[in-house]
Amino acid sequence: MCGRYVINTPGNQIARVVGAAEAAAPEVTPSFNIPPGTQQWVARTGADGDVAFNQLWWGYRPIWADNKAPQPINARAEKVAASPFFRDAFARYRCVVPATGWYEWQSHQGKKQPYYISSDAGLMLFAGIYDPPREDSDGCFAIITQPAAQSIAQIHSRMPVVLDPACVEGWLDPSHKTRDEVKAVTQALDPAHLLAWPVDPRVNRPANDDAGLVESV
């Protein structure tokens, strides 16, 4: 899964990687401990066809769902295209969530050790789905997850779908609607780029938010 992540990459750099105009670059405030239930930057295809950025709520509840519906923060890649709760968003509203890295917790002898996972390739782009902002809604998103790469599977069994930057245009293109169409134009980042190390349990508290959280212990 992905329940906490980090963004410490300048907005103009994010814009270049996702193919957005410099003027559209998000005003990123570095955060080393992003929890669900907060407004975060995502990149999506705007009404004019260009890549646009919005701050959306991390916790997906589509506009048609009532207030008692769940707000999942993740959507499984194996089911996202077919699930009644997610399939319309997968077909019409795919986004990328920029991140510098994310945290997972490894269970061992009744305790959980947090790990920070990043990439030696630089900025990460998580595959996501969203419900767009509307007059009566700020919009929301979920991060798509998949079985963990072998190199980090001993930490946690699942991980975000990290896109290869070369396929962002295809992922965001709303003309691709079916699972097969999307699969044909996208690919994941080579897991050989992933790096992981244990970090201080201070990360367990979302109130703790400083660069020391990602340092190895």
Beta strands, then each sheet from edge to edge (+ up, - down):
strand 1: 5-7
strand 2: 31-34
strand 3: 39-45
strand 4: 51-58
strand 5: 74-76
strand 6: 94-99
strand 7: 101-108
strand 8: 111-119
strand 9: 124-131
strand 10: 140-147
strand 11: 158-160
strand 12: 194-198
sheet 1: 2+ 1- 7+ 8- 12+
sheet 2: 3+ 4- 10- 5-
sheet 3: 3+ 4- 10- 9+ 6-
sheet 4: 3+ 4- 10- 11+
end
